[in-house]
Amino acid sequence: MTITHKVAKPLAPEVAARLVSDLGIWHVHRPGVEDILDAIHLQERYQLAFWDAMIVTGALQLHCHCIWSEDLNLGQVYDGARVMSPFSH
């Protein structure tokens, strides 16, 4: 595993294993046809780039209330999900 050997400050194997285990509880969204169609509608409604609309669609499917982005309009609300900047205070 690269993180335990090939970086300037490698992690101990047990720390790396714990991180991988923690990631296992994340709910991963895999877009389907309906998501693509929803993204097309969001793209048209909000004048978004298609891939930005896919990100927003995925966030909405996962019931996110906040979308962290430096690319989308700060403060914009897309069907209940507000865009926040990871760089604002």
CYANA upper distance limits for C-alpha pairs under 8 A (distance plus 0.5 A):
  1 MET  CA      5 HIS  CA      7.22
  2 THR  CA      6 LYS  CA      5.46
  2 THR  CA      7 VAL  CA      7.28
  3 ILE  CA      7 VAL  CA      6.51
  3 ILE  CA     10 PRO  CA      5.94
  3 ILE  CA     11 LEU  CA      6.53
  3 ILE  CA     16 ALA  CA      7.83
  4 THR  CA     10 PRO  CA      5.08
  4 THR  CA     11 LEU  CA      5.31
  4 THR  CA     12 ALA  CA      6.48
  4 THR  CA     13 PRO  CA      6.49
  4 THR  CA     16 ALA  CA      7.61
  5 HIS  CA     10 PRO  CA      6.06
  5 HIS  CA     11 LEU  CA      8.27
  6 LYS  CA     10 PRO  CA      7.41
 11 LEU  CA     15 VAL  CA      6.72
 11 LEU  CA     16 ALA  CA      6.66
 12 ALA  CA     16 ALA  CA      6.88
 13 PRO  CA     17 ALA  CA      6.56
 14 GLU  CA     18 ARG  CA      6.67
 15 VAL  CA     19 LEU  CA      6.78
 16 ALA  CA     20 VAL  CA      6.79
 17 ALA  CA     21 SER  CA      6.62
 18 ARG  CA     22 ASP  CA      6.58
 19 LEU  CA     23 LEU  CA      6.79
 20 VAL  CA     24 GLY  CA      7.02
 21 SER  CA     25 ILE  CA      7.96
 22 ASP  CA     26 TRP  CA      8.14
 29 HIS  CA     58 GLY  CA      7.08
 29 HIS  CA     61 GLN  CA      8.23
 29 HIS  CA     62 LEU  CA      7.59
 31 PRO  CA     35 ASP  CA      6.03
 31 PRO  CA     36 ILE  CA      7.58
 31 PRO  CA     58 GLY  CA      7.61
 32 GLY  CA     36 ILE  CA      7.02
 33 VAL  CA     37 LEU  CA      6.83
 34 GLU  CA     38 ASP  CA      6.54
 35 ASP  CA     39 ALA  CA      6.52
 35 ASP  CA     54 MET  CA      7.93
 35 ASP  CA     57 THR  CA      6.99
 35 ASP  CA     58 GLY  CA      7.95
 36 ILE  CA     40 ILE  CA      6.76
 36 ILE  CA     54 MET  CA      7.43
 37 LEU  CA     41 HIS  CA      6.97
 38 ASP  CA     42 LEU  CA      6.72
 38 ASP  CA     57 THR  CA      7.23
 39 ALA  CA     43 GLN  CA      6.39
 39 ALA  CA     50 PHE  CA      7.29
 39 ALA  CA     53 ALA  CA      5.41
 39 ALA  CA     54 MET  CA      5.66
 39 ALA  CA     56 VAL  CA      8.19
 39 ALA  CA     57 THR  CA      6.24
 40 ILE  CA     44 GLU  CA      6.80
 40 ILE  CA     50 PHE  CA      7.26
 40 ILE  CA     53 ALA  CA      7.67
 41 HIS  CA     45 ARG  CA      6.54
 42 LEU  CA     46 TYR  CA      6.30
 42 LEU  CA     47 GLN  CA      8.10
 42 LEU  CA     48 LEU  CA      7.72
 42 LEU  CA     53 ALA  CA      6.37
 42 LEU  CA     57 THR  CA      8.27
 43 GLN  CA     47 GLN  CA      5.71
 43 GLN  CA     48 LEU  CA      5.05
 43 GLN  CA     49 ALA  CA      6.72
 43 GLN  CA     50 PHE  CA      6.29
 43 GLN  CA     53 ALA  CA      5.93
 44 GLU  CA     48 LEU  CA      7.49
 48 LEU  CA     52 ASP  CA      6.70
 48 LEU  CA     53 ALA  CA      6.45
 49 ALA  CA     53 ALA  CA      6.75
 50 PHE  CA     54 MET  CA      6.76
 51 TRP  CA     55 ILE  CA      6.85
 52 ASP  CA     56 VAL  CA      6.79
 52 ASP  CA     72 LEU  CA      8.14
 53 ALA  CA     57 THR  CA      6.47
 54 MET  CA     58 GLY  CA      6.59
 55 ILE  CA     59 ALA  CA      6.73
 56 VAL  CA     60 LEU  CA      6.65
 56 VAL  CA     67 ILE  CA      8.07
 56 VAL  CA     78 TYR  CA      7.80
 56 VAL  CA     81 ALA  CA      8.50
 57 THR  CA     61 GLN  CA      6.63
 58 GLY  CA     62 LEU  CA      6.77
 59 ALA  CA     63 HIS  CA      6.78
 59 ALA  CA     64 CYS  CA      5.70
 59 ALA  CA     65 HIS  CA      8.46
 59 ALA  CA     67 ILE  CA      7.50
 59 ALA  CA     81 ALA  CA      8.10
 60 LEU  CA     64 CYS  CA      6.22
 60 LEU  CA     65 HIS  CA      8.29
 60 LEU  CA     79 ASP  CA      8.12
 60 LEU  CA     80 GLY  CA      8.45
 60 LEU  CA     81 ALA  CA      7.36
 64 CYS  CA     81 ALA  CA      6.69
 65 HIS  CA     80 GLY  CA      6.74
 65 HIS  CA     81 ALA  CA      4.72
 65 HIS  CA     82 ARG  CA      6.60
 66 CYS  CA     81 ALA  CA      5.66
 66 CYS  CA     82 ARG  CA      5.40
 66 CYS  CA     83 VAL  CA      6.35
 66 CYS  CA     84 MET  CA      7.07
 67 ILE  CA     81 ALA  CA      6.96
 67 ILE  CA     82 ARG  CA      6.51
 67 ILE  CA     83 VAL  CA      5.22
 67 ILE  CA     84 MET  CA      6.47
 68 TRP  CA     83 VAL  CA      6.43
 68 TRP  CA     84 MET  CA      5.44
 68 TRP  CA     85 SER  CA      6.08
 68 TRP  CA     86 PRO  CA      6.42
 69 SER  CA     74 LEU  CA      8.39
 69 SER  CA     83 VAL  CA      7.02
 69 SER  CA     84 MET  CA      6.69
 69 SER  CA     85 SER  CA      5.83
 69 SER  CA     86 PRO  CA      7.05
 70 GLU  CA     74 LEU  CA      8.26
 70 GLU  CA     84 MET  CA      8.42
 70 GLU  CA     85 SER  CA      5.92
 70 GLU  CA     86 PRO  CA      7.34
 70 GLU  CA     87 PHE  CA      8.16
 72 LEU  CA     76 GLN  CA      8.29
 72 LEU  CA     83 VAL  CA      7.25
 73 ASN  CA     83 VAL  CA      7.13
 74 LEU  CA     83 VAL  CA      5.78
 74 LEU  CA     84 MET  CA      5.97
 74 LEU  CA     85 SER  CA      6.64
 75 GLY  CA     82 ARG  CA      6.37
 75 GLY  CA     83 VAL  CA      5.60
 75 GLY  CA     84 MET  CA      6.56
 76 GLN  CA     82 ARG  CA      6.13
 76 GLN  CA     83 VAL  CA      5.93
 77 VAL  CA     81 ALA  CA      5.81
 77 VAL  CA     82 ARG  CA      4.69
 77 VAL  CA     83 VAL  CA      6.81
 78 TYR  CA     82 ARG  CA      6.84
 84 MET  CA     88 SER  CA      8.43
